[in-house]
Amino acid sequence: MWKKINTYYSPFVDVLSFILLILTAIYVLFQYGQLPDEIPRHFNASGEPDAWGGKGLLVGLLILYGFILILVFVLNYFFFIKRDAKETMHFVNFPAIKKDGLTEEQMQLIKQKMVRMMAMINLFVSIMFSWILYGMVQTAMGHADGLSSGFMFLIILMLGVTFYYVWKVYRISKRKT
């Protein structure tokens, strides 16, 4: 499996995503008993908490985090990596691309870009969940005033990476054969 993934991107990206999940879960679970009953459950655009709720939310977010990480990895592997390029095109929906007119080489390049994009999105989602959970715990314990301003930069960076890959796929699809 790792050998097949390695033809598209470094498996280290997936390993790092799962390591972040495990480290975040360990951190949250070790801090859970020391947390007050009310913790921040929502942050505004400045990263300041603007809603508070029960600390059980942390466990729910950890479960959601793990579910999303596993789901995206499985979808990326079984829908993109394991299938041939022509089958993969059934899962790619870009309105400006006429799939019937693509060559095998174009389909393979699009598949490669989509697989990389999904892996990078999974890594960014992992970083975001870890950042949010860490920020919730730190804010609840009084060690921080919320999420730092770097969190908004992370979101912008994730959107930029996504737009980059979509642009690359569009460019590949418009190449003359």
N, C-alpha and C positions, 0 to 999 in steps of 0.2 A: 504494500500500500504506500509506504513512504517513498519508495523508488518511483512509483507512478506520479505521486504528488510533486516530487522533486523535478520532474520534467517541466512543470509549470511555474513553480515558485519554491522557495526554501521552506521545508517543513518546520523550520525554526519559528516561522510566523505563527503556525498553529500551536506549537509547543509553548511559545511565549504566552499566547492567549490563555491556554489552560493553566499555565503556571500562575498567571495573574489571578485567575479564578480561585485556585487553591490557596494562594497566599492571602487573598482578600477574605476568603471564608475563614481561614485560621484566625486572622486578625479580628474579624467581627465576632466570632464565637468566643475568643478569649476575652474580649472587652465587654461582651454582652451583660455579664453579671454586674459590672461596675457602672453601667449606664443608668441614667435616671429613667423614670417611667415615660416621660415625654421627650421625644427627640425631634429634630427638624425632619419634616417629610417633604418639603418643597423649598426650592431656592428661586429667587427672582433672577433676572438677567445679569444683575451685578454680583450674583453668587451669595447674596445674603438670605438667610432663612426667613420665609414669610408665612409658613404654616408648620404646625407641630402636631405630632401624633404619637401613638404607642410604639414602643421599641420592637414589637413583633414584626413591624414593617421591614426591618433589616433582614429577617429570615425569609420573608416573602420575596424581597429583592434579590437575595442570594439564589433562591430557587429559580426565579425568572432569569437571572444572569446565566446560570448554568444551562437552563433550557434553551435559551437563545443561542448560546455558544455552541452547544452540541447540535442543535437543529441546523444552523448555518453551515457548520462543518460537514454534517451528513449530506445536506442538500448540495453543497459544493462538490463533494466527492462523488456521490451517486448520480447526480443530474448532469454534472459537467465533466468531471475527470474520467469517469468510467465509460461514458458513452462516446461514440464517434462524433466527429464535428457536425455532420448532417443532422443527427438526432438532437444534438445540443441546440441547434437553431430553433427547435420547437419551444424552447424555454426562454429564448431571447426575443424581446418584444420592443423593437425600436421602430416607430412609425415611418421614419425616413428610409428604412432599409428594405429593399425588395429581396427577400431571402432566395427566391428562385433564381435570381441573376448572379448569385455569388459563386465564385469558384471554390474548389476544395481548399486551396491555399488560403483564401480569404476567410472561409468558415473556420479553418484551424486557427488562424490568427485571432479571430473574434473570440473563439472559445478560450484561447490562452489569456486574452485580456480580461474576459469575464471571470475566469477562475482566479486570476490575481486580484481583481477588484473585490470579489467576495471574501477572499482571505484577508485583504487589507481592511475591509469594512468590519470583519469579525474581530480583528486585532483592535481597531479603534473603539468598537463597542465594548470590548473587554477593558480597555483603558478607561473608558468613560464610566462604566459601572464601578470599577475599582476606585476611581477618583471620587465618585458620588458617595459610595459607601464609606470610604475613609473620611471624607468630609463630614458626613452625617455623624459619625462616631466622634470625631474630633470636636465638632461644634457642640454636640450634646454634652461632652465632658468639660467644655469650657476652654479647650486648648486652641480653638479657632473661632473666627467670626462668620464662617461659612465657607463656601467654595472660593478658591482664589480666582483672580481674573484670567488666569491661564486656562481655565476650563472653557471659556468662550473661544479662545484661540484654538483649542483642541477640536471644538465643533466645526469651526471654520476650516481647519486643516482637513478634517474628515470629509466635509463637503467638497473641498478642493480636489482631494484625491478621487472622489467619486466622479466629479465632472471631468477630470483628466482622463479617466478610463472610458467614460462615455464618449468623449471627444475622439479618443484613439480608435474606438470601435467604429464610430461614424466615418472617420478618415479612411479606415481600412475598407469599409463597405463602399465607399465612393471611388476607390481606385479603379482605374481602367484595367481591364484584363487583357 
